[in-house]
């Protein structure tokens, strides 16, 4: 556990370089994400209880297993609209995909989130919850702690590895990052990796914009895949994931019908 600002803690993990968050007020605390499986969630809950006995409110930044499958250890949680549906639709597939690496994923009880309030009063400290528009998923939730200018960005921001585009909305993603920056944070906590400063988020916004431009040029047939890979700020796999999430335009039919 690392205290990154007054009463704002993160827990860093070797597994997936995951970063979970805790914000402590005078009368309550807010837990950001629940981890990989029930045992992971329980260890996380125990670590929280070594810091505070205050009642918790639990929020999920999004419905990916590494952020959401530990919720049973906490009882319940809140998330953005769309997270519940995403979990219902994808939990089974996520479990199948990841249980070889993390066996607990297969047996993690599915706890569905309730719609998140706009703010949570922790006693002497208000925390703001918002959905900045589609990005890493269609339902990312951002947690803002205005009194210390800290923002928990979930996987909208990723440090130490390229952003994950598998369920993303690449074209909208830079705008979601713009909204995070508009809040004027001093420190941004990513879903994976170490906390970063706003200039890192700005750089990631530029890189994602570059990826979108490359995907659009590819889809228009202006460049080929190898040309795009050579210009890409991220590895081939990341570019291909982003490409799969952008609309492939049909080539225009020529007037002579060919
Ligand atoms: Zn994710």
Boltz pocket constraint, residues with backbone or C-beta under 6 A from the ligand:
constraints:
  - pocket:
      binder: B
      contacts: [[A, 62], [A, 64], [A, 136], [A, 155], [A, 164]]
      max_distance: 6.0
